[in-house]
Amino acid sequence: MAEINPLVLRETLSRYAPQGRTALLPALHAVQAIYGYLPEAVAVEVGRALGVPLSDVHGVIKFYNLFHPEPVGKTLLQVCTDPACAMNGGEDVLQAIRLHLGLTEEQHTAGDITVKRAACLGLCEHAPALLVGQTALGRAQASQAAELCQGRGYRPHALVYGEQRRLTLNCGKGRPTTLAEYEAGGGYRALRRALEQSPAAVIAEVKASGLVGRGGAAFPTGVKWEGAAQAAGDPKYVICNADESEPGTFKDRVLLEEDPHRLLEGLLIAAYAIGASKGYIYLRGEYPAAQITVLAAIQQAQQAGLLGPNILGSNFCFELELRLGAGAYICGEETALFEAIEGKRGYPRLKPPFPTLHGLFGKPTAINNVETLCNAPFIVEHGAAAYRQLGTEISPGTKLFCLSGDVLRPGLYETPFGVSLHHLLYDLAGGVPEGRKLQAILFGGAAGAFATPAQLDAEMSFEGLRATGLPLGSGVVLAIDERRDLRQILLGLARFFSHESCGKCFPCQIGTRRQLEILERLARDAALPGDAQRLSDVGLTMSDASLCGLGQTAASAVLSALRLWPALFD
Amino acid sequence: MNDEITLTIDGQAVSVPAGATILQAARSVNIPIPTICFHEATSPLGVCRACVVEVQGWRTLVASCVTPAAAGMVVNTHSERVTRSRRTILEMLASTVDLSEAPEIQLLLQEYAADLQRFPGAERRAIPLLDDNPMYIRDYTRCILCWRCVQVCANDAQYVFALNFSGRGFDTSIATFYDRPMPATTCVFCGQCVGVCPTGALKTKREWLLEKGLLPEEKPAGA
């Protein structure tokens, strides 16, 4: 039982109290760091300090994976068993660690260490991966269980490839690009150019570029900024959605860890364009390295007069705050992200109204993905025409693709839109290792769909993939070779969605569990008559009737498998 | 002069004041749309999705209780996608929760020919009954997570915030702060939550005892 020193607690909370409810997640992170978990008496003090009803404080604690109402070991060891890691032995690593620590099936803590199964940690190119406290380790092997428990092992660094490196120009060094390096390479010139123009001119350039969102929804960025700029309401906000959690996705992690100033510059341009004086970066709690690089970059920018009042001597003022997620994939959904920043359970809101009119705190908000914002500096510095020199007419620019699974060279690949899948997977990434045959490719992540070798000539562009019936999503290309049991992969995806459903709307709350139960049967070779029809009905209901994008895509991969390989479900 | 708009529902032209929802528009001409979580005294949230309808040109179905009717909208309240969704939602509910005391949902189960045994091996809500105060019991094997009790305890009526959610996804439950017994919370025993519960998950202690054939304690003689 923790010794609670009220003086220490109140001193910590006094920093957050003036902000009220919006500081709930930061306050819980801070006090949990002191006590190791969140005892009832501590939660009471948090509620009192921030003026939040106690039942709401409890509701928030119980919603997020990274908040612990019960004691946990000093070191939280999280082992990923999502698709890429599962295919590379993640389950064996988890069991080996549990065996090494002498844990029975019901136990999860031995001494100082608590072991948990983690949802995708965004380290797929280094599968199988795990987090030991705040240390990321990759290429883990079951035989290394003892060392892994001590936080020793392969330290992942960015693996970046590609033929046209605009976004990842500074990435691949294995360390963050400093402000000096970023500026020496032309960084913050775009911001200076933007400040010489009107916000409307900046928006016009971004619209002309044809840039669309890179988080998966592909909404035209210039149109979004225009909507927020024209909306009535004050203050306005820009938010960077850095809650990258789609299994198979790690592109934002690389940008955040190795070129954070590019993101900051993109945010500044967006803020100037829409008239926002305050912005947030919402970063998933499972990216400890990115937390350090982003905080350092914000500090450097503040010291250099690039953030804060009168930026670069202009009238433009912009404050940027980093907010840490607490473990919930649903908070990558834009309206659930607003709820998290507002200090609530991450429940999505109804749309309309859309964020540009009614977003964070009910105010006009432009929220964009990390990769999307990192495109802005190039467009503003070099112009829309230069931007459009790469890519296709409908899909201009370059895209970051996340290659993982059964591929020779897993990593982050930047290519212009328009290359073929074959070129990406075989020419650039080396194809399937050891001469094995490709069975399938998971496109777009867990919320994606399967492609078959028959579709290797698909053009990697929005129009090309639409014609082939495949989703681009966040750019996940997860290769699956002939050895793999697709039922196990489907089971893993179903487990993911069941764990991450927020529970608000009935189709997803219950549907993700029913889907999981049926796929569990399937994976055990114990399918019941009618299971395929059950999966179809549940899947279509979730797709058609769910409240938000999570539920609407939770059955996407399963439904594509039902179409492609009906015999799997007998 | 009211702002009136006209839309088409199931082939019928319907005129309503601007700002009315599709549900209100349908009800104004007696076109039935089922609802489960909707309640006149709570803010509509579109949680149960039973009221979904198909709007021509829109990618997904929308909850009619929260979607404003728009001029020129073409709505289908009984398309194949709609009926499949409603029936599957009902079957999933029946596989999870004890609906024996939810008369309105029972009618829907019949109307949509829901197969109550659709999901063999389905995990059900199995939380032990909470009997921690003299006024009402909480039997969450009957809870469909319609949000009404949390809403009336909070900003929709009482502003005491005694009840809230715990857990996430399928494992969501209604709970108090650190599962304290009700008398140790801000609950003022107003009974609003019992009044809006559609399934009998919340029931007055008196009713619960009478149902079991137990009489509430008799007053001592002379008191």
Interface residues (C-beta under 8 A of the other chain):
Chain A: E40 A43 P53 L54 S55 D56 V57 H58 G59 K62 F63 P69 A328 R345 L350 S498 H499 E500 S501 C502 G503 K504 C505 F506 P507 Q509 I510 G511 T512 R513 R514 E517 R521 L528 R534 D537 V538 L540 T541 S543 D544 A545 S546 L547 Q552
Chain B: I36 L45 G46 V47 C48 R49 A50 V52 T60 L61 A63 V66 R81 R84 S85 T88 I89 M92 L93 S95 T96 R118 F119 P120 G121 A122 E123 I144 L145 A154 F161 A162 L163 N164 F165 S166 G167 R168 G169 F170 D171 T172 A175 T176 F177 Y178 T185 T186
